[in-house]
Structures are given as C-alpha cells and as structure tokens.
Amino acid sequence: MNIEQIAEEIKGYLLSKDSAAISSKLSDFHPSQIADVIESLEPEDHTFVLESLNPEIASEVYFELDSEQREDISEKLDVETLADIADEMDSDDAADLLGELEDEKALEVLSSMDPKEAKDVKPLLEYPSDSAGGIMQSELVKVTSDLTVSETINWIRLLADDVEEFQRVYITDENDGLLGIIPLQRLILANAQTKVRSIMEDVEITVTPYIDQEEVAEFFKQYDVLAIPVVDTDNKLLGRITADDILDVITQEAEEDIYKFTGLGEHLHPLYTPTREKIKLRVPWLILTLVGELLIALIIVKVFQPTLEKVAILAAFMPAIMATGGNVGIQTTTIVVRSLGLGTINIKQILKLVAAEVKVGFALGVICGLMAALIGSLISYNEPQIFKLSLAVFIAMVSATIATSFVGVTAPLLLHKFKFDPAASSGPFLTMFNDIFGSLFYLLIAMLIF
C-alpha cells in the first residue's frame, strides 16, 4: 500500500475524528512513512493525526517532519502532549524540541516532563543548537575503572531500557573524568573478573560542547567512528554524539548551503513559510540582479546600439552565450563550495585550481562554441556576413566559459579567505558577472569584427 492509499484511508478517519483508528492504521508503518502521510494531508489535520499516535511513535515521527510543519504543530499541541512526546525522545532530540518552542511554553513543557527525563534534558538547553553540546545526548553507558567485567555487564542490563544503540562503554574516574573506552564486543569476550581498567582503550577523539557541529562532522569523517564523547575543559564526561546525529547535521548543512547558494540564506517551505517572509528573503537578491541587468541594458543602448542595428541577428545568440557561461560557472562554483565545505581544498591551492578549471572551461567553450557557430550558420545561412557572425559567437562562447570558470573558482575561495560565506554570496555574484560579461564581451567582439 503506497502513501497516497494510506492517506486516503486516514482522510476517512479524520471525517469522523476516529483517533483510535488512525493510531491503529499507522502503528505498523515506519516513522518516515507516517511523516509522509501527514505531509500529504491538509495542514489543519496534521496536529490531530500526531495527537492520535501513541507518544512513543509520535516522538519518532516528530523530527521526520519538515521544520515548518513542526513549528505549526507544536504551536497547536498542548503542553501535556508535548511533554509526553519529549519523554519518549533521546535527550538531544527532546532538547531540540524544546528549543523550537517559545520560551514560556518550553519551560512549561520541561516542568511537565518526567523528572528523570527533564534532568537529562535541562543541561543541554544551555548550549547553542548548532554546537556539539546542542546535538549531544546525555544517555550513555559509563562505569568507574575499578569495576569488573561482570559488574559492568550487570550495570548494562539495568540501563538497557534507558540507553539505546550503544557500541562502547565509557570508563571514568570517581569525578566522571574520562579515562578510556571499551568496545562492547571486547567487554563480552573478556574474563568476568577482570577489572575494566586493564582492558580499556585510549579515547581516539573528544570534543568540547561549544565547538560547531560542522567541525564535529569533520571529526566523524576523519576518525571513522560511531560515537564521539563530549567533555568539558576538565575532561569531565558530559555526553556523546552518535553517527545518526551527524547524518542529520550533514543533511541540514547541505540544505542550508543549497538555499544560501541561491541567495535565500534560509529554508523556505512552499506552504508553511509566510508570504511576507518569502518576499523579504528573496527580493534583495532580485533587486540586485535587476540593477545589474538594467546596467547591461544601458550600456548596450549607449555603446552597442549601432552594431545591433547593423547586424540585428547578433541579439538572437546572446541568451545562448549567457546561459552556457552561466552553467559552466555554476558547475565550477558548486564544486569549489562543496570542496571547501568538505575541507578538501584551501586558498593556497588557488593557482592550481584556477589552471585546472580554466582548462576545463576552455575545452567546454570550444565544444559549445563550435556547436553554436555551426547551428548559427545553419540558422542564418542567408546572411551576407555569416562567417563573421559564426566567428563572433564562437569567440564569445569560449571567452564566456573561460571567464566564468575563473570567477567560479576565485570568488568562493576569496570570499572564504575573507571570512564571508561562499555559499551565500557566490551564486548571485556569479549570475550577475556572467550576464554582464557574456553579453557585453560578445557585443564588443561583434563590434570589432563587423
């Protein structure tokens, strides 16, 4: 049964407000599938469906929903329901839920939560949401170094319901100072009476709670680990960050970069973001682009009008040249911004990068330029100056792809060097440069040739 079919059944239950039927129908599906069903329904029905689920399932579905939908739902859910859902979450997810609420409502939910759960969540609220402390969870298995393997395994059995999906045990001193780790497999295979301090391993990497989540993601990639412990400046164990948390971070950062690259800077949902907010975020870049395009129009009228009047067909090829140059530049910029984000290139490599990408830009320009010149000659075969026209198109195409390749490399690297966000600035800057250079250089070539 696909999502559309499930949603149709749920719509029938919504008509009669049959929450029990909704809960029963959705209980066997994966949380991501339930979220897809909810998203396919009318916005006014989202809250009722989530309320119909038992808190454990609802807690897993909640963060599968879009952030705009979560905001809309959390505003409508009462404090007790939110507290029940938060109680079923890992501490880091519960902290994120509270962080999305208004301060007054967040405090009410926190005070309504199970005291034990609230105790784990409260310290996490002190850290920025995009920091190591903001994404860590308090739930972990730790024992002091004087325990035996048998005592440690018994302790794990007691914690089984509170700590899910752990692969290692953290070894601490009496003051919670982190001493080492023991992989679960090694613990199980060890002699029951062995002290854990004699079989523990050194900790590969730790992070402090205030470092940025992107830096934590880099550590996961570098060290290829499933979890990283979070410690304070005195090496006291505070929590752990797991690989699934980092997957969420990578997805979130990638989504943000996509929006920044287009000049939006923020996630915009087509349904749930207010119209005024959409306009406010998009209009500055549109105005900037419009000013640039009007500048092009002014220069064309003042400088190149005689050339266009002489050979009017030149105007027909401007969109092709600008579009090709723009696509090449965007491809280059995307590669560079992605590589900067992954840490695989740096500003010291600018000369090599420029040489490599300009070489690619030249080759692409030659290929596209020959095709454009050929097609152009076929389109305008009856023009008396067909050879000059084809030559102008070819030279302009090659020049445009070389220029946008150069800018596509240098712009994000220089923006990164001077502490600007290359993802936020490169896209609009490249678009305006391509339009100015592509059209004006083409007409300049044409003016010289004709």
Steps between C-alpha positions, in 0.01 A plus 500: 500500500651832395493833683208635295283199583581522871429873499158440339407259780620747763286772340196278556588461869555876529144567390372309803790612724581135569840535670507132605462387137772741390737371767426137414544557127832682528659301784656239268669749270848650525515852652622647169200348321263640762661841452443472124135419564462801730668729248257386229201606710355847541701715747205530737496119544869455588464566871204266547682213329813546712288523817330172402829309507635361824780721642777252414411492131425873494846570642659315207276664241546855631848566361419327172272795428612820333609774742219731386246225563648430843468866589137505392421177690686593819308828522172306502598206725428545869778494759416152635507338156832664418640385835388142435669507158820654641516233774529233230784674317873478551620797701653678199175474300293613798731801537451579130123478542508743792737726310242541224232616742444848635686546830190506721350187344838321507526557876146368550578188299826445688325526835231254382752239386602198704752637758765246399466587131494873574821466700678361194359761266542817705884526474484465121287813470797710612689434176438650153290269285774478234779412744633165621314552827181576311503171309644269768289264706544435871403132475811280497659213690780596734666316788788574732833335432496279811197294387541149362374382163220304673386806699508713186281255306252494787494880495432496127200270557357754745541782246368308201168685488658844539793484257441381147746400227835528676816326381742605770524550875667813634742458792525789746656584833300584813448858374371396157833579336529301177777237514428270207250287313421132455331375182200285587641196320823518697309529826287193429803287409708602804538298820213576737729591794734726305503866601379721218800732536726217382314451170394855419631683192610859458237742374571589136330838501296718733323830441400785728138612507537840335673400175292526181306198382667520156838451667360197682386358165856539371630298796255219423626486142864521604493238775226274358332445838142426604495735799711780646496590872443860604710624792544831679831682547578277799442185291177423683272281288182689407343288228554348158428586138394207283534441127125538440515847656777592257301373203229747600762776526645424156151501346413826673824673398467381140144633486613835642781524244257437214280787617797726563640428156183639343519809722212405730704423809218318676279199449173598338211258495262549206192464724592591856734797466292822515475691172649812657803303618553350155489844340734651758766234445481491122448858390848643592680261267245553225545877526878458490472285187249740344735797553781305334280407203380860460863610498560256215201643313632855546845411366354312203279797407779757538793306356383209287177620345665581163649151485165335573325720245761400245483125577173443688536121503781535757235544769358155430815327630546697823277271715694190388837654584385629838329173592801288406743721688268507800465123511875445480557756777233351725645151452845627593378697801296206627805273485718756681242583770441130564875434522545792740222359716664158502842650571664337195634829354634830638600849386866394456396284206336788312748506209468126437123519531473795263724329245305175521155657474594753231635210296163325540317826422703548183427146380129535574498838326661357187251212487195721560642781284548273199148363541354851538696631200388208286135529602519876466630471145213264416245739651643805323628338179351782291680773694774668294743505795437147624870423561551807718185417697612142565847620599355753746278235659792255528743749658233633739402148609860399573571830677185471712575147619863588580395813692225333701729205580756748633240685709339172607831398662631829632178651638421228760869461595547872558168531683607210722841663554341825620257319732189538284275203436577386143174307479297810579677742265644308205175417319350850460845651435580247227160545333540876476862478379408243234217712364715813486806331353318261267289761328740796496808304394302332225383834365850645532639217289221546250568874483868436423430232241218668313 
